[in-house]
Amino acid sequence: MQRAIQAIGSHGSVLKSAVLKHISIAKPSMLPAVFPRFMSVSSAQIEESGFESGTIADILKSKGKSADGSWLWCTTDDTVYDAVKSMTQHNVGALVVVKPGQDKSIAGIVTERDYLRKIIVQGRSSKSTKVGDIMTEENKLITVKPDTRVLQAMQLMTEKRIRHIPVIDGTGMVGMVSIGDIVRAVVSEHKEELNRLNAYIQGGY
C-alpha cells in the first residue's frame, strides 16, 4: 500500500509537470491557429485547479455523515473486545475514543494495529482489557485540518506509517479519514485532471 501511494504521488507530479511544460513552451504566435478555443485558459489555471486542489474537507463532504461528526466511536472504559467487534460489524479499521459521557471530548484513537500489537502479540485478554489501556492517546495523535491538502495528508500518513487520521478544527474533531479515503480521492483527482487536460488539448475549453 505504501509503495502504491508513493507511486501515485510520483507519477502524478511527473505527468503534471510534463503536460504543463509542454503547454507553457508552445509558441504564443502558434496558439490561435492551432488551438483557437484554448485562449481563455492558462497553464497556471490548469495547475491551480488540478492535482493539488483537493482538501480533506472535500473528502469529508463526499463521505456524507462522517463530515458532521457521526463517526464511529467507543469510550475509554469499553473493552477491547467490544471495540474490535464494533470495527468488524461496521467494516472499519479504527474507532475514535472518547471519555465516558463526553462524546465530543476525544481521548484518543484505537485501531486494528493496536489490537494486534498490544493484545494478540502480548497474549492479553481483549475481554478484560480496557480500550484506554491500548489506545493512542490524544497528546500523541497525528491530525489534519479540514483545509489540509489531500496530497499533504497522504504524504504525512505515508511518512508516519498510519492508516487513519482524525480531522480537527477550531472547535474539536469533525471527522476521520483513512488511507483508503485518501487514495480514492487522489485517484479521482488525477482522473479529473486528465479529463481536463484532454479537453484542453482537444478544444473542450
C-alpha positions, 0 to 999 in steps of 0.5 A, spaced: 500 500 500 505 504 501 509 503 495 502 504 491 501 511 494 508 513 493 507 511 486 501 515 485 504 521 488 510 520 483 507 519 477 502 524 478 507 530 479 511 527 473 505 527 468 503 534 471 509 537 470 510 534 463 503 536 460 504 543 463 511 544 460 509 542 454 503 547 454 507 553 457 513 552 451 508 552 445 509 558 441 504 564 443 504 566 435 502 558 434 496 558 439 490 561 435 491 557 429 492 551 432 488 551 438 483 557 437 478 555 443 484 554 448 485 562 449 481 563 455 485 558 459 492 558 462 497 553 464 497 556 471 489 555 471 490 548 469 495 547 475 491 551 480 485 547 479 488 540 478 492 535 482 493 539 488 486 542 489 483 537 493 482 538 501 480 533 506 474 537 507 472 535 500 473 528 502 469 529 508 463 532 504 463 526 499 463 521 505 456 524 507 455 523 515 462 522 517 463 530 515 458 532 521 461 528 526 457 521 526 463 517 526 464 511 529 466 511 536 467 507 543 469 510 550 475 509 554 472 504 559 469 499 553 473 493 552 477 491 547 473 486 545 467 490 544 471 495 540 474 490 535 467 487 534 464 494 533 470 495 527 468 488 524 460 489 524 461 496 521 467 494 516 472 499 519 479 499 521 479 504 527 474 507 532 475 514 535 475 514 543 472 518 547 471 519 555 465 516 558 459 521 557 463 526 553 462 524 546 465 530 543 471 530 548 476 525 544 481 521 548 484 518 543 484 513 537 484 505 537 485 501 531 486 494 528 494 495 529 493 496 536 489 490 537 494 486 534 500 489 537 498 490 544 493 484 545 494 478 540 502 479 540 502 480 548 497 474 549 492 479 553 485 478 554 481 483 549 475 481 554 478 484 560 482 489 557 480 496 557 480 500 550 484 506 554 489 501 556 491 500 548 489 506 545 493 512 542 492 517 546 490 524 544 497 528 546 500 523 541 495 523 535 497 525 528 491 530 525 489 534 519 485 540 518 479 540 514 483 545 509 489 540 509 491 538 502 489 531 500 496 530 497 499 533 504 495 528 508 497 522 504 504 524 504 504 525 512 500 518 513 505 515 508 511 518 512 508 516 519 506 509 517 498 510 519 492 508 516 487 513 519 487 520 521 482 524 525 480 531 522 480 537 527 478 544 527 477 550 531 472 547 535 474 539 536 474 533 531 469 533 525 471 527 522 476 521 520 479 519 514 483 513 512 488 511 507 483 508 503 479 515 503 485 518 501 487 514 495 480 514 492 480 521 492 487 522 489 485 517 484 479 521 482 483 527 482 488 525 477 482 522 473 479 529 473 485 532 471 486 528 465 479 529 463 481 536 463 487 536 460 484 532 454 479 537 453 484 542 453 488 539 448 482 537 444 478 544 444 473 542 450 475 549 453 
